[in-house]
């Protein structure tokens, strides 16, 4: 909040912003109970943890990370798979599904590959869920020359960068209302009217807000796209 106000030309500090937020009843959205989405009860091969919680990358397409999360609707769960470039925390691939199958994880990966065309040797880190360990998913990684890395069993901290993204989108969008249908939640995720920008014009959350505008402390309070442009 402080950084956004400074960008608008207001000279404020964290303490003043915090005091004004308390006086006006503005508070953060707290994290809710975690739902486990990793199915590690399978017989596929498990890759070593090459990332080893080193989430920094000097250049784009050096380290990618993927994961799956969920959105509750009255129709049932809607699952969201994403791929992030750890250099800028930019979301470069995503897909949704009403089932926890490998197909939609593959769609997110293929979207990222089509967008970025990574060089051989790019590290690809995920948890050890069946979607990521499956033969079809691993075949695509081998074909494009990825170095495969996987988290330790049941350790969400090994993929903290993507977990942080999921907490952000849920706090800023998903948890702010209830969703009647999966389609409604999907449209809100990719064509959200819940965020105000350019005189209340509807914006896409990922492409219209998160990637180009959402500031990150890890990026020196720059957005993913601004950070990439600065590094180019």
trRosetta pair geometry for C-beta under 8 A, 3 or more apart (Angstrom, degrees):
i j d omega theta_ij theta_ji phi_ij phi_ji
1 4 5.8 -55 -149 34 30 111
1 5 6.5 27 155 -16 65 107
1 17 5.4 158 106 177 113 135
1 21 7.0 70 110 -70 172 131
2 5 5.9 -60 -152 37 30 109
2 6 6.4 31 153 -20 66 107
2 12 6.1 -140 -140 101 81 102
2 13 6.9 -5 -140 177 131 22
2 14 5.2 -52 -62 -90 156 62
2 17 4.7 -132 -80 -8 85 161
3 6 5.6 -51 -146 35 34 113
3 7 6.5 39 153 -23 64 102
3 215 5.3 -130 105 113 142 166
3 221 4.5 -148 -135 -157 151 132
4 7 5.7 -53 -154 31 32 114
4 8 6.9 28 149 -15 62 105
4 215 7.0 -157 -64 9 79 135
5 8 5.6 -57 -155 36 37 111
5 10 4.5 -56 166 63 93 124
5 12 5.2 -12 113 38 138 133
5 17 6.7 -171 15 -99 149 123
6 9 7.7 93 -179 -40 34 9
6 10 6.4 -97 -88 67 33 68
6 11 7.4 59 -117 -105 78 35
6 12 6.8 -129 -67 45 77 81
12 16 5.1 -126 -162 81 91 127
12 17 5.5 96 146 -55 127 94
13 16 5.1 92 56 12 76 102
13 17 7.0 -144 95 -4 37 92
14 17 5.8 -61 -148 40 30 111
14 18 6.1 32 155 -21 66 109
15 18 5.7 -55 -148 37 29 113
15 19 6.3 30 155 -20 64 105
16 19 5.7 -53 -148 35 32 111
16 20 6.4 27 156 -14 65 107
17 20 5.9 -58 -147 40 30 108
17 21 6.2 33 154 -22 65 107
18 21 5.7 -54 -147 34 30 112
18 22 6.5 28 156 -17 64 105
19 22 5.9 -56 -151 35 31 109
19 23 6.3 29 153 -18 65 108
20 23 5.6 -53 -144 38 34 112
20 24 6.2 11 162 0 66 113
20 26 7.9 6 118 35 70 124
21 24 6.3 -73 -146 50 26 95
21 26 4.1 -92 -155 73 80 106
21 27 7.1 126 156 -75 109 43
22 25 7.7 37 -175 -70 29 27
22 26 7.7 -80 -51 51 22 70
28 171 7.1 -10 180 -168 83 134
29 170 7.8 -147 116 118 134 75
29 171 4.0 167 70 -149 119 85
29 172 7.6 -162 27 -56 136 38
29 175 5.5 142 179 86 142 135
29 176 7.4 -86 -85 -71 150 77
31 167 5.9 -32 -103 -136 105 114
31 171 7.6 -50 -80 -70 59 112
32 170 7.6 -111 22 149 107 139
32 175 6.9 168 -19 -107 127 135
34 156 7.5 -90 -154 -55 154 164
35 70 5.7 -52 79 44 136 140
37 68 5.0 -133 130 100 139 103
37 69 6.5 -165 -3 -114 157 30
37 70 6.0 177 -79 -34 129 110
37 79 7.1 139 -146 -131 135 112
37 100 6.6 -166 -166 -119 90 131
37 129 7.3 -14 121 -101 74 148
38 68 7.8 149 -75 53 61 106
38 127 4.8 -78 -112 129 131 148
38 128 7.0 64 -173 63 121 61
38 129 4.3 -121 -143 -76 70 102
38 154 7.6 -174 78 -93 141 49
39 42 6.7 70 130 -32 92 110
39 100 6.9 119 -15 136 127 136
39 129 5.3 71 45 -151 62 85
39 130 4.7 -34 92 3 107 109
39 131 7.6 92 44 -16 104 81
40 127 7.5 -94 -71 150 109 103
40 128 4.9 52 -118 97 109 101
40 129 6.2 -77 -68 -94 67 43
40 130 7.4 -169 -96 -40 25 73
40 153 6.1 150 151 -134 166 87
40 154 7.5 -105 18 -49 152 71
41 130 7.9 -36 62 -51 52 116
42 130 4.3 122 -41 -98 154 102
42 133 6.3 158 85 80 136 136
44 130 6.5 133 8 -133 132 65
44 133 3.6 136 102 140 140 113
44 134 6.2 -92 -92 -84 155 31
44 135 7.3 -144 -121 -46 112 65
44 138 7.8 173 -173 -21 124 138
45 133 6.6 -175 65 -163 50 103
45 138 7.6 67 58 -99 107 166
46 128 5.1 5 -128 -136 104 128
46 133 6.6 -32 -89 -113 57 131
46 150 5.9 -117 -170 73 76 152
47 50 7.5 -43 148 -10 108 102
47 128 7.9 -168 37 -104 70 90
47 148 4.2 -124 -106 121 164 104
47 149 5.9 -131 120 -114 124 16
47 150 4.4 122 62 -2 87 107
48 149 6.9 -45 93 -129 58 65
48 150 7.2 133 81 42 11 82
49 52 5.6 111 130 -73 97 60
49 149 6.0 65 -149 -171 34 92
49 150 6.3 -83 -82 79 64 48
49 151 6.2 53 -107 -126 111 25
49 152 5.9 -27 -53 -48 145 75
49 158 6.1 -77 -136 -154 131 133
50 123 6.1 -140 101 -139 126 125
50 125 7.3 -135 63 -89 86 101
50 147 6.2 -84 88 144 170 113
50 148 7.7 119 8 97 129 36
50 149 3.8 -107 41 -97 93 114
51 54 6.0 -155 175 47 62 75
51 55 7.5 41 177 -80 115 55
51 63 6.8 107 -115 -153 102 127
51 65 7.4 63 -107 -90 160 107
51 123 6.4 143 -78 152 85 139
51 125 4.3 21 -39 -96 142 149
51 149 4.6 122 -20 143 89 154
51 158 7.2 115 79 179 116 84
53 157 6.8 0 -104 139 121 89
53 158 6.1 -91 -68 -125 84 52
53 160 7.1 42 -135 8 88 116
55 63 7.6 -168 -151 114 41 146
55 65 7.7 -25 -129 -31 91 149
55 86 5.3 -139 -173 -159 68 124
55 160 6.8 -86 -58 66 146 96
55 161 4.6 155 -146 -52 134 124
55 218 8.0 -38 109 -162 121 151
56 86 7.1 -169 -129 145 7 110
57 60 7.6 92 118 -96 126 20
57 62 4.1 166 -165 71 117 120
57 63 4.4 -153 -79 25 131 106
57 85 7.6 -104 61 167 151 76
57 86 4.7 108 -9 93 123 96
57 87 4.0 -80 84 -77 113 73
58 62 6.3 72 48 -29 69 169
58 87 7.3 -42 73 -119 19 105
59 62 5.0 107 66 -38 77 121
59 87 6.0 -54 118 -109 19 145
59 231 7.3 173 -122 156 55 132
60 85 5.6 5 -146 177 79 144
60 87 4.8 -125 -88 51 46 155
60 88 6.7 -8 -93 -7 92 111
60 116 7.2 -142 157 -148 114 120
60 228 6.2 45 -67 -129 127 106
60 231 7.5 145 -29 95 92 136
61 64 7.5 -2 -131 -49 45 101
61 85 6.6 -39 -60 -131 45 120
61 87 7.6 -26 6 -6 37 136
61 116 5.5 170 -84 164 112 125
61 118 4.1 -178 -154 -124 113 89
61 119 6.2 102 135 16 128 80
61 122 5.1 -67 173 -106 74 130
62 86 7.5 -85 76 63 86 98
62 87 6.1 97 31 -60 103 112
62 122 6.4 -144 -140 -128 13 74
62 123 6.9 10 147 21 55 94
63 85 7.5 115 82 -164 56 55
63 86 4.2 -30 95 39 106 128
63 87 7.1 138 47 -41 83 74
63 122 7.2 -172 -78 -171 22 73
63 123 4.6 -10 -114 64 71 110
63 125 6.8 6 -172 -1 94 115
64 83 5.6 2 -179 -177 117 102
64 84 6.7 157 -158 80 65 45
64 85 5.9 -39 -102 -100 75 52
64 86 6.8 -164 -101 -9 20 89
64 92 7.5 -81 -127 49 113 130
64 112 6.8 102 -145 163 146 149
64 118 7.3 -82 -33 -76 129 159
64 122 6.2 41 -6 155 105 113
64 123 6.8 -178 29 92 64 58
64 124 5.1 -8 68 -111 106 65
64 125 6.9 175 91 24 53 71
64 146 7.9 -60 41 -134 120 124
65 83 7.3 161 82 -154 35 57
65 84 5.2 -16 61 59 86 96
65 86 5.7 72 -6 -60 109 106
65 124 7.8 159 -88 -163 31 45
65 125 4.6 -24 -107 72 79 98
65 126 6.9 150 -163 -77 59 51
65 159 5.9 161 -172 -148 124 90
65 161 5.5 104 55 71 156 118
65 162 5.0 -141 124 -39 114 114
66 81 6.8 18 -176 -178 105 90
66 82 6.5 -172 -141 94 68 47
66 83 4.5 -25 -90 -99 98 73
66 84 7.4 172 -80 15 45 68
66 93 7.6 -27 -105 75 111 115
66 105 7.1 101 155 -160 136 95
66 108 6.6 133 -141 112 122 128
66 109 6.8 -23 -88 -79 159 88
66 124 7.1 3 1 -173 110 89
66 125 7.4 165 22 85 66 49
66 126 4.7 -24 68 -91 89 105
66 132 7.0 160 88 -100 119 124
66 162 6.8 86 -173 -99 10 156
67 81 7.5 -163 100 -142 31 61
67 82 6.6 -8 57 56 68 83
67 126 6.4 168 -77 -142 58 78
67 127 6.4 69 -117 -7 89 102
67 159 5.6 133 -71 148 129 142
67 162 4.0 139 12 127 127 145
67 163 7.0 -28 88 -60 174 61
67 166 7.1 -81 98 -38 126 129
68 79 5.8 2 -174 -178 108 108
68 80 6.9 155 -156 81 58 46
68 81 4.9 -24 -99 -95 82 78
68 100 7.1 100 155 -135 155 92
68 105 6.5 -58 -69 -88 117 106
68 129 6.9 -65 22 52 125 170
68 131 6.7 72 -36 45 144 154
69 79 7.3 165 87 -154 33 63
69 80 5.3 -18 64 62 81 98
69 82 7.9 -5 13 7 100 106
69 166 4.2 147 -61 -133 159 134
69 170 7.8 -111 154 -51 146 119
70 77 5.1 -35 -158 -160 115 113
70 78 7.0 135 -161 73 60 46
70 79 5.5 -31 -100 -103 71 64
70 80 7.0 -172 -79 17 19 83
71 77 7.1 130 66 -161 45 61
71 78 4.4 -24 62 65 100 100
71 79 7.8 -165 19 -76 75 20
71 80 6.4 61 -17 -22 105 115
71 170 7.9 -166 -101 -105 82 91
71 174 5.4 -124 -123 -139 104 130
71 179 6.7 26 153 24 109 157
71 182 7.9 125 86 -133 109 69
71 185 4.8 161 128 174 141 144
71 189 7.3 -116 -52 -60 160 128
72 77 6.2 -38 -101 -101 55 64
72 78 7.9 -163 -74 21 10 78
72 179 7.2 150 100 45 53 108
73 76 6.5 -4 67 54 85 33
73 77 7.5 148 25 -106 78 15
73 78 5.8 47 -4 -16 118 109
73 179 4.1 -67 -109 102 88 107
73 180 6.6 7 -169 95 99 16
73 181 5.9 24 172 161 141 9
73 182 5.2 -163 39 -72 156 54
73 184 7.0 139 -130 58 132 101
73 185 5.2 -120 -69 -22 122 134
74 178 7.4 58 -43 161 99 108
74 179 7.0 -157 -2 99 77 58
74 180 5.2 -24 26 -150 124 43
74 181 7.1 -40 54 -67 91 41
75 98 7.8 -58 121 -128 116 127
75 180 7.6 59 -24 144 93 49
75 181 5.3 48 -20 -135 131 55
75 182 5.2 -85 69 -24 135 89
76 98 6.6 68 91 -161 117 103
76 182 7.2 -20 65 -59 76 114
77 98 7.2 132 88 -155 64 61
78 96 5.9 3 173 -172 101 116
78 97 7.7 159 -162 80 62 28
78 98 6.1 -43 -109 -97 61 64
78 179 7.8 -63 8 112 131 152
78 182 4.3 148 -80 -140 117 94
78 185 5.1 169 33 85 155 137
78 186 6.4 -135 -169 -58 149 86
79 96 6.6 153 82 -156 51 61
79 97 5.2 -23 62 65 102 78
79 98 7.2 147 13 -117 88 13
79 99 7.2 -73 18 81 131 16
79 100 5.7 141 -72 -86 166 69
79 104 6.9 128 95 80 108 149
80 94 6.8 -12 -172 -164 89 104
80 95 7.8 164 -152 84 49 39
80 96 5.3 -21 -98 -101 66 83
80 166 7.8 155 83 -117 121 98
80 189 6.8 -155 -104 -148 136 161
81 94 6.6 160 88 -151 57 52
81 95 5.1 -7 57 58 104 85
81 96 7.5 -175 19 -82 73 34
81 97 7.6 18 -5 9 109 104
81 104 5.3 151 11 125 131 92
81 105 4.6 -152 -139 -100 159 59
81 107 7.4 113 70 63 129 86
81 108 4.2 -135 113 -18 105 149
81 131 7.6 -127 -104 144 137 153
82 91 5.4 -54 -164 -141 121 107
82 93 6.7 145 -162 88 47 62
82 94 4.7 -7 -105 -100 75 89
82 108 6.0 -136 -109 -157 18 140
82 162 6.6 170 81 -148 108 107
82 165 6.6 -112 91 112 155 145
82 166 7.9 -174 25 -70 133 86
83 91 7.3 112 72 -160 48 60
83 92 5.5 -60 98 68 96 85
83 93 3.7 20 36 51 115 108
83 94 7.3 -143 20 -61 69 53
83 108 5.3 152 -17 148 98 101
83 109 6.1 112 -57 -96 143 51
83 111 7.6 167 30 73 122 93
83 112 4.1 -53 83 -57 146 150
84 89 5.9 -18 -172 -155 124 45
84 90 6.7 151 -154 75 71 37
84 91 5.8 -44 -96 -97 75 52
84 92 6.8 124 -129 11 24 86
84 161 6.2 -146 90 128 149 112
84 162 5.6 -170 9 -90 129 84
84 165 6.3 -171 -69 -35 141 154
85 88 5.7 22 94 40 107 86
85 89 7.4 -76 77 -20 63 7
85 90 5.0 1 43 55 105 91
85 92 5.3 64 -26 -22 100 132
85 116 7.1 150 -74 -98 129 155
85 224 7.9 116 63 -163 100 122
86 89 6.9 26 -138 -75 35 53
86 161 5.8 36 -117 139 94 175
87 90 7.9 -17 71 15 80 99
87 227 7.9 176 133 125 78 118
87 228 7.4 82 111 -95 112 85
87 231 7.3 -122 163 67 118 172
88 219 6.7 53 -150 -108 59 133
88 224 4.2 99 145 -156 103 78
88 225 7.5 93 164 -61 143 24
88 227 4.5 164 -132 87 96 120
88 228 4.7 -25 -80 -56 158 91
88 231 7.6 -135 -74 15 108 138
89 161 6.5 -138 -112 -173 90 109
89 165 7.1 175 -174 -74 98 109
89 216 5.7 92 46 -57 156 170
89 218 6.8 105 -40 77 138 125
89 219 6.5 -110 18 -46 121 124
89 224 5.2 -124 77 -92 75 108
89 227 7.8 57 31 45 88 153
90 211 5.4 57 -143 -131 88 96
90 224 3.6 144 -78 168 79 139
90 225 6.7 95 -105 -61 124 60
90 228 6.6 1 -37 -40 142 131
91 94 6.0 16 168 -45 119 117
91 165 6.9 130 -74 -157 107 146
91 206 5.1 -78 75 -156 143 114
91 210 6.3 31 7 108 124 132
91 211 6.1 -105 39 -69 85 102
91 224 7.6 166 5 21 60 174
92 111 7.5 169 137 116 63 88
92 112 4.3 79 113 -127 101 89
92 115 5.4 -163 -174 81 92 140
92 116 5.6 9 -173 -36 144 124
93 107 8.0 172 178 122 105 55
93 108 4.2 113 138 175 102 65
93 109 6.0 100 140 -85 162 16
93 110 7.4 138 -143 59 134 38
93 111 3.9 143 -133 79 89 98
93 112 3.1 -72 -33 -44 127 91
93 113 7.6 31 -76 -3 141 59
93 115 6.9 -163 -69 18 81 127
94 108 5.3 7 -122 -122 15 101
94 111 6.8 -64 32 75 42 154
94 206 6.4 -126 1 -93 155 171
95 104 4.3 -165 119 -172 120 83
95 105 7.3 -146 59 -72 124 18
95 107 3.8 95 -86 90 158 116
95 108 4.3 -123 7 -55 99 81
95 111 6.9 166 -49 -7 98 135
96 104 6.6 -72 106 -162 10 141
96 182 7.9 165 151 173 126 103
96 186 5.2 -168 77 -115 165 106
96 189 7.2 127 -65 62 140 152
97 100 7.6 155 93 -77 118 25
97 101 6.4 -102 145 39 159 90
97 103 6.9 120 -93 79 153 98
97 104 3.7 -136 -27 -38 127 153
98 182 5.6 -31 -87 -122 106 168
99 104 8.0 147 71 -4 70 124
100 131 7.0 -108 170 -53 77 124
101 104 6.5 94 71 7 80 88
101 105 7.9 -147 106 5 48 94
101 131 7.0 117 145 -105 24 103
102 105 5.5 -65 -157 44 49 113
102 106 5.9 52 148 -26 79 106
102 130 7.2 -95 -66 123 103 79
102 131 4.4 171 -102 -140 66 68
102 132 8.0 -174 -126 -43 93 28
102 134 4.5 -31 -104 18 154 160
102 136 5.9 119 129 63 142 120
102 137 5.7 -120 -165 -41 117 111
103 106 5.7 -61 -155 35 28 112
103 107 6.6 31 150 -23 65 103
104 107 5.2 -40 -147 29 42 118
104 108 6.7 47 153 -20 64 97
105 108 5.9 -50 -155 33 34 111
105 109 6.6 34 148 -17 64 106
105 131 4.1 113 -4 161 156 123
105 132 6.4 -111 166 -69 151 67
105 137 6.3 -14 108 -101 116 131
106 109 5.6 -55 -149 38 35 112
106 110 6.1 33 155 -19 69 106
106 136 6.3 -37 -84 127 141 112
106 137 5.8 -129 -83 -95 89 79
106 140 6.7 137 -141 -10 94 154
107 110 5.8 -54 -143 38 30 109
107 111 6.3 35 155 -23 63 105
108 111 5.8 -53 -151 32 30 114
108 112 6.6 29 152 -18 63 105
109 112 5.8 -57 -153 36 33 110
109 113 6.4 30 153 -17 67 106
109 137 7.0 125 -1 -145 161 88
109 140 6.2 107 122 111 138 146
109 141 7.9 -69 -167 -66 145 81
110 113 5.6 -52 -144 38 34 112
110 114 6.2 35 157 -19 66 106
110 140 7.2 -85 -74 -153 82 150
111 114 5.9 -57 -148 37 28 110
111 115 6.3 24 156 -17 64 110
112 115 5.8 -60 -146 39 29 109
112 116 5.9 -13 171 14 67 116
113 116 6.7 -74 -130 53 21 84
113 117 6.9 67 176 -87 59 38
113 118 6.8 -79 -123 13 66 94
113 140 7.7 -123 -34 170 156 114
113 144 6.1 -103 -129 -100 130 162
114 117 7.5 11 -157 -57 17 74
118 122 4.0 -25 163 -20 134 159
118 144 6.8 70 66 160 97 122
118 146 7.5 50 94 -88 137 88
119 122 6.1 128 65 -40 62 98
119 145 7.7 -59 147 90 48 130
120 144 7.1 -164 -98 156 70 53
120 145 2.9 -32 -132 125 92 155
120 146 7.9 -111 -145 -54 53 32
121 145 6.3 -20 -25 143 48 108
121 146 7.9 -49 59 -130 3 28
121 147 6.1 20 -159 -25 43 108
122 144 7.9 -31 45 132 113 106
122 145 7.5 87 25 101 79 84
122 146 5.6 -47 77 -117 81 74
122 147 7.0 -165 90 21 30 84
123 146 7.0 96 -140 -172 17 83
123 147 4.6 -39 -102 73 66 106
123 149 5.6 17 -175 -4 105 125
124 141 5.7 -127 52 -129 154 118
124 146 4.2 6 -5 -178 122 138
124 147 6.9 158 17 72 71 49
124 148 5.8 -26 67 -109 97 55
124 149 6.7 167 81 29 43 79
125 149 4.1 -28 -98 83 83 110
125 150 7.0 174 -152 -83 63 27
125 151 7.4 85 176 -48 97 75
125 159 6.6 -178 134 -105 107 93
126 129 7.1 -83 146 31 114 93
126 132 4.1 -151 102 -132 150 161
126 149 7.8 136 19 87 52 64
126 150 6.0 -23 72 -113 66 74
126 151 7.3 -91 122 -4 35 93
126 159 7.0 28 -153 -103 30 143
127 132 6.7 137 69 27 58 147
127 150 6.5 52 175 -162 19 85
127 151 4.7 -33 -114 35 61 121
127 156 8.0 -23 -89 -107 126 55
127 158 7.6 116 -100 81 72 112
127 159 5.9 -82 -57 -12 82 149
128 132 7.1 -122 -139 74 20 116
128 133 6.1 35 -170 -52 63 125
128 150 4.7 79 -77 172 80 133
128 151 6.4 -122 -19 61 83 73
128 153 6.6 -42 37 -94 141 63
129 132 5.3 81 64 17 81 99
129 133 6.8 -170 92 0 36 96
130 133 5.8 -66 -132 50 32 102
130 134 6.1 59 162 -57 67 91
131 134 6.2 -36 -159 -8 22 117
131 137 6.6 92 153 -47 56 152
132 137 5.6 -129 -145 127 32 158
132 150 7.2 150 117 -108 132 109
133 137 7.2 56 49 63 11 126
133 138 6.9 9 -167 -46 34 119
133 150 7.6 32 -77 -100 95 151
134 137 4.7 87 62 11 89 103
134 138 6.7 -169 87 -3 43 91
135 138 6.0 -64 -143 45 27 106
135 139 6.0 37 156 -32 65 107
136 139 5.7 -50 -148 26 27 116
136 140 7.1 27 155 -17 59 100
137 140 6.1 -57 -162 31 34 108
137 141 6.8 30 146 -16 66 107
138 141 5.4 -52 -149 37 40 115
138 142 6.3 41 153 -20 70 103
138 148 7.0 10 -131 -98 90 155
139 142 5.9 -53 -148 36 31 109
139 143 6.3 35 153 -24 64 107
140 143 5.6 -53 -147 33 31 115
140 144 6.5 8 161 0 65 109
141 144 6.4 -73 -150 48 26 95
141 146 4.2 -73 -165 49 86 126
141 148 5.6 69 150 -78 149 108
142 145 7.6 38 -177 -71 32 30
142 146 7.5 -76 -65 42 25 82
151 155 5.5 -154 167 73 108 90
151 156 7.7 27 -179 -108 160 20
151 158 3.4 140 -134 91 98 134
151 159 5.1 -73 -63 -28 134 101
152 155 4.1 29 72 19 98 135
152 158 5.5 155 19 -47 80 151
155 158 4.7 69 107 -11 107 111
156 159 6.5 -75 -167 52 49 87
156 160 7.2 91 137 -84 72 63
156 163 5.6 86 170 -83 105 150
157 160 5.2 6 -155 -61 50 108
159 162 5.2 -26 159 38 99 110
159 163 6.1 113 105 -25 79 98
160 163 5.3 -59 -143 41 37 116
160 164 6.1 45 157 -28 70 101
161 164 5.8 -52 -155 28 28 113
161 165 7.1 30 147 -18 60 100
162 165 5.4 -45 -155 30 42 115
162 166 6.6 41 149 -18 67 101
163 166 5.7 -53 -152 35 35 111
163 167 6.5 36 151 -19 66 104
164 167 5.7 -52 -148 36 33 111
164 168 6.4 37 152 -23 64 106
165 168 5.6 -57 -152 34 32 114
165 169 6.5 22 158 -12 68 105
165 210 7.8 67 -150 -166 97 140
166 169 6.2 -55 -143 39 31 103
166 170 6.2 27 159 -16 64 111
167 170 6.0 -62 -147 41 28 109
167 171 6.1 22 159 -16 66 112
168 171 6.1 -60 -143 39 25 105
168 172 5.9 0 168 1 64 118
168 210 7.5 114 120 -123 129 114
168 214 7.2 86 168 -172 141 146
169 172 6.3 -65 -132 50 25 98
169 173 5.5 -32 -177 35 65 117
169 174 6.2 56 132 -13 78 108
169 189 7.2 41 179 -135 129 91
169 205 6.6 85 -135 155 102 140
169 210 7.1 -21 -84 -81 96 141
170 173 7.1 -77 -118 59 14 73
170 174 4.3 -47 -129 51 57 121
170 175 5.1 57 164 -23 78 103
171 174 8.0 16 -8 45 20 83
171 175 6.0 -11 -107 35 32 126
172 176 7.5 -25 155 -30 22 125
172 195 7.4 25 159 -84 104 113
172 205 7.9 143 104 -147 112 116
173 176 6.3 -81 -167 16 18 115
173 188 6.4 158 174 148 113 104
173 189 6.9 119 129 -104 148 56
173 192 5.9 -74 -131 -121 126 148
173 194 5.5 127 -133 79 77 144
173 195 7.2 -45 -90 -43 97 104
173 205 5.7 -10 -72 -113 159 144
174 179 7.8 -41 -154 -32 75 127
174 185 7.3 42 -127 -151 91 104
174 188 7.7 128 -95 111 59 127
174 189 7.5 18 -76 -85 95 92
176 194 6.1 131 77 -165 141 138
177 194 7.2 -141 2 -104 124 131
179 182 7.7 74 141 -92 125 27
179 184 5.3 174 -161 93 90 111
179 185 4.1 32 -156 -67 157 101
179 188 7.2 -123 -105 16 117 144
180 184 5.5 57 52 18 82 157
181 184 4.5 104 58 0 82 102
181 185 7.2 -150 96 -1 48 84
182 185 5.8 -58 -153 39 36 109
182 186 6.2 39 150 -23 69 106
183 186 5.5 -52 -145 35 32 114
183 187 6.3 31 157 -17 65 105
184 187 6.0 -55 -148 37 28 108
184 188 6.4 28 153 -19 62 108
185 188 5.6 -55 -148 36 32 113
185 189 6.4 35 153 -23 65 104
186 189 5.8 -55 -152 31 30 112
186 190 6.6 -9 163 13 65 109
187 190 6.6 -76 -142 55 28 85
187 191 5.0 -42 -175 52 73 106
188 191 7.2 -63 -92 68 16 60
188 192 5.1 54 -172 -105 58 78
188 193 7.5 -73 -121 26 76 71
188 194 6.3 42 -159 -10 104 120
188 205 7.5 42 146 -29 57 128
189 192 6.9 35 -99 -61 6 101
189 205 5.7 -81 -173 33 41 137
189 206 7.4 26 159 -23 78 103
190 204 5.4 -16 176 -146 53 100
190 205 6.6 -84 -93 30 21 90
190 206 6.5 -26 -114 19 65 107
190 207 7.8 35 -155 13 75 102
191 202 6.3 23 174 159 81 121
191 204 5.5 -32 -92 -97 46 74
192 195 5.4 53 112 11 122 97
192 202 7.1 178 90 -165 37 80
192 203 6.2 -20 66 78 84 68
192 204 6.7 101 15 -145 79 23
192 205 4.5 65 -8 -53 133 94
192 208 7.8 -158 41 64 92 123
192 209 7.3 -43 53 1 128 138
193 202 4.9 -42 -92 -113 76 97
195 203 5.7 -62 80 55 112 116
195 205 6.8 126 -2 -102 137 75
195 209 5.5 14 109 -86 167 155
196 200 5.3 -34 -137 -98 90 60
197 200 7.8 121 45 -86 32 15
197 201 6.3 -63 88 57 70 85
197 203 5.0 24 47 -36 126 145
197 208 7.3 173 63 153 150 105
197 209 6.8 -168 -27 -94 150 97
197 213 7.3 -121 -113 -53 145 174
198 201 4.3 -26 91 24 105 123
198 203 7.5 120 29 -65 109 113
203 208 3.5 -167 -179 131 91 138
203 209 5.4 99 126 -46 132 98
204 207 4.5 11 94 54 134 91
204 208 3.7 123 50 -2 69 110
204 209 7.1 -157 93 2 49 82
205 208 6.8 15 -23 53 10 90
205 209 5.2 -47 -151 42 41 118
205 210 5.9 38 152 -19 70 107
206 209 7.4 10 -26 52 7 75
206 210 5.0 -34 -129 41 41 123
206 211 6.1 45 165 -18 62 103
207 210 7.9 9 -22 48 17 85
207 211 5.9 -11 -122 30 34 129
207 212 7.5 35 170 -10 44 106
208 212 7.0 -46 -166 33 22 119
208 213 7.9 -6 142 6 48 120
209 212 7.2 -83 -131 53 8 83
209 213 5.2 -59 -156 50 50 118
209 214 6.1 66 145 -44 75 97
210 213 7.4 -20 -47 54 6 75
210 214 4.5 -12 -139 1 46 138
210 224 7.4 24 140 10 72 125
211 214 7.4 38 -12 26 15 101
211 223 6.9 79 149 165 32 109
211 224 5.0 -68 -148 63 59 123
211 225 5.3 70 153 -36 83 105
212 223 5.6 37 161 141 24 152
212 224 7.7 -63 -66 59 25 83
212 225 4.6 -12 -105 25 59 143
212 226 7.6 93 -160 -31 52 84
213 223 5.3 -60 -116 -96 2 147
214 223 5.7 104 57 -124 45 92
214 224 7.4 18 65 -5 90 92
215 219 7.4 -144 -167 68 59 109
215 221 4.8 10 -178 -165 124 62
215 222 6.4 127 -133 57 79 1
215 223 5.8 -65 -82 -66 50 65
216 219 4.2 67 73 16 105 105
216 221 7.2 -161 69 -103 34 27
216 222 7.0 -33 44 66 79 51
216 223 7.4 107 0 -117 87 30
216 224 7.3 56 -3 -58 130 70
216 227 7.8 -32 47 -39 114 143
217 220 7.9 52 -173 -68 34 12
217 221 6.4 12 -103 -67 44 70
219 222 4.6 -101 130 57 109 85
219 223 7.4 -90 97 63 150 3
219 224 7.0 -136 -77 -86 166 45
219 226 7.9 115 144 78 132 93
219 227 4.5 -74 -163 -80 126 143
220 227 7.5 137 43 -105 96 103
222 226 4.3 -131 -177 94 104 116
222 227 4.5 136 102 -64 126 83
222 230 6.8 -48 -159 -3 169 141
223 226 4.5 87 52 11 82 106
223 227 6.8 -147 88 -10 39 88
224 227 5.8 -59 -148 35 27 112
224 228 6.5 25 156 -17 64 105
225 228 5.7 -52 -148 35 34 111
225 229 6.4 33 154 -18 66 104
226 229 5.8 -53 -147 36 33 110
226 230 6.3 34 153 -21 65 106
227 230 5.8 -55 -150 35 30 112
227 231 6.4 22 155 -14 64 110
228 231 5.8 -62 -147 41 31 106
228 232 6.4 45 153 -40 66 101
229 232 5.6 -43 -149 13 33 119
